Amino acid sequence: MAAAFLAQTQLEAALLGAAGPAEKEQFILQHLRKIDGRETDLKVPEFDEGLEWVNTEEPLLLHRDLCGKVVVLDFFTYCCINCMHLLPDLHALEQKHSDKDGLVVVGVHSAKFPNEKVLKNIQSAVLRYNITHPVVNDADAKLWQELEVTCWPTLVILGPRGNMLFTLIGEGHKEKLFSFISVTLKYYKEKGEIKDHGIKLKLYKDSLPPSSLLFPAKIAVDNAVGKLAIADSGHHRILVTDKNGEVLHSVGGPKSGWKDGSIFEASFNSPQGVLMKDNIIYVADTENHAIRKIDLMTKTVSTIAGTGVQGTDQEGGKAGVEQSISSPWDLAFGTIGNTEDNLLFIAMAGTHQIWVIFLEDGKLPKGIEYKKGTCIRFAGSGNEENRNNSYPHKAGFAQPSGLSVAPQEWNCLFVSDSESSTIRSVSLKDGAVTNVVGGERDPLNLFAFGDLDGIGINAKLQHPLGVAWNEKRGLLYVADSYNHKIKVIDPKTKHCTTLAGSGKASNVIGPNFNQVTFNEPGDVCVGECGNILYVVDTNNHQIKVFDLEMQTVSVLVITSADTVDASKPAKPKKVPRLPKSAVSVQMAPLVVSSGQTLQFRLKIDLPEGAKLTEGAPSFWALVAEGHEWLFVGQAISGEIVDLVNIPEVFFVVPAQVQTNAVLLTLNVCLYFCNKSDNNCQMKGISFKQPLQFSNTGQSTISKVNLSFSI
């Protein structure tokens, strides 16, 4: 490794002094000739057996499957914003050079957080970031240590015999990366060592059924007009719905892009933060590195900040559309002076800072006057750290990802600082940055994470992404993403406790706070005068609705928005139907009362040797023909991915019932194959549950066990 490091250092020095592209290519070629003759000292070890892979038919072997290829090992962890910045460069590289040309990119996922070691979470990230090359789960960081990698991201470029050639650390090396690969492919092709065989890929995204939401990121509510705005990040669009989830507008999608104009033609690229007021929606268009504005009255989309290209500026000061910015992640309105909501705060994850756009002429605390549209840094040095300071420009953040303003007595901006696993506050009076909960006192330690209720730095979070201030209750709610929990903080005492979530990724839909579970929740938002909490359950592709008064939980049922006309309300969502051959199972009548919860537990046994077909749309669905009013605000269908952990189905009886009796049907459709003869079948089961309504019962939970053997 020492020899490789010395050769790389000499190459870097030579490239700095090169007169032009031709001379740079000559220096790279000289480096290859020097390093290639010593490959026995620089050979990368084989991938270990038993490692988990994504996007491949079977595990790859470096010295078998990738022999004869120039290989780029991308050491990354999926929470890292710098790693995300590198992905477009790798995608462009793969567009230019295919595996037939001799190039293969392999993502080596070496986790920072324990949650990132779990294969299902890596699969979700691969889908979310549209990664189409092979990814190996280096959960124990063995390959990371063997190659002496020290930070994320790091690219290690290998020759066709697994010989180590170059290393690129960090982001922003696109030109150098393309030059290295171009010269290397040409060099080894001339030596006859490049092979044109393809790599057997099996993209994870091809095995998933369609859904109304795909990795929703953030949510905003405008109580004045009764609307919600949802950043449907995986579909590259913004959904506007009413409070019951009926889609009113779908702006953007399904593919990524960057286009202003009519809401029927506009496009976004993985939008995250949304903010809505008076039929205006502001969008943190993250991978376009821009702030967009949707005007629902004029039905137009415009850009108010950003150039569409990732910026490195850490100061700002230009008019919005002239100012380059970097990976904006969330937004919040702020007031400084006498004009309400005259500022738009930005969680600038890419530069680890808090920025602001002036929506009206004004000035920051102790600052000069700025014109409307100016985009400028508000707090943060740009260094990635957990540093609190009374001077805002000397404070340090680590990938801030959530914002919420607390006006009146607090007069501050709460920040969910994901990579330091802290919640911080920024004074709107003088910009002072202080700790609320999480982290520790060493500003350079970004590994002080965990899952612990407590006070101040004694409380521990793990990569929190969303934060919401509840003015009515004087409490702060946090989407603690990697702990799969929603936590609540009293900022007066800095006491942090768990509101909901088990600590493990799953999807139980209620009926109350003690039972509901999540999978990397990305945001929280307070609505209905402080009585409702909307939770964006990102990896479950859902919006869960918490009634803080009744202590109940439901799912916001999104109507199908794939073909919605942005100018018209969408039609109600259709429930999947069973095949005509479905078996009917009659249940005994059940007496229920208003507010009571029915908890259906399914146990289904397949024939010996059979298992569910991977990627096929096995599902459950609740049906009450002619009585759809029963299901307002509740989940009526869901996916079944395995029979060991079938999601429990909850149904809450409405407060107002319109009949004395209803036939409630729980339909189950399973696709399964027998391992021995590869015989695949579809089976439908229809559980018929008569309900009789009574006014004398109590609001309890009734557990209904449903079992069937195929």
Disulfide bonds with the S-S distance in Angstrom:
Cys673-Cys680 1.89
